[in-house]
């Protein structure tokens, strides 16, 4: 029997039990917090990058923060489709995120790149850690979302690492 959603009071019967939906929504909330935190850092670095690689990094960071911005909505909407409330405050994101906040003083350009590599790798781990639960619950939409996010974060980390090679 379907169990009523805590957020709507309406029964949800999509073939995923309430406990699994809650656990997946919690994992997606961490993914949302990590994605949003990485978005903020990337946008911060776009504004504050300096040095000989300014033009290249300024443009690259803009592409990256735009992609991250476009990613937060589908993650939040998947949480809602599972019958849960998506986090949306700095306080909630601060509690849920594993990606560290950007430093108060903007780092040098290549240190920005290093921090973004670490951020993308962290978000990839967050997504990957949720994958077994989505798979076990037969939650293909979440698994598809996670696959898409993993592809983006692993590829972006690789491209950023390439800038650090001498």
ZIVEN-V380710 format. One record per run of one state. SS is the DSSP state (h for helix, s for strand, l for the rest). FROM is the first residue (numbers start at 0). TO is the last residue. Records with the same first field share a line. If there is no record, write none. Layout:
BEGIN
SS: FROM-TO + FROM-TO
END
This chain:
BEGIN
l: 0-1 + 4-9 + 12-16 + 48-52 + 81-88 + 96-107 + 136-138 + 164-165
s: 2-3 + 10-11
h: 17-47 + 53-80 + 89-95 + 108-135 + 139-163
END
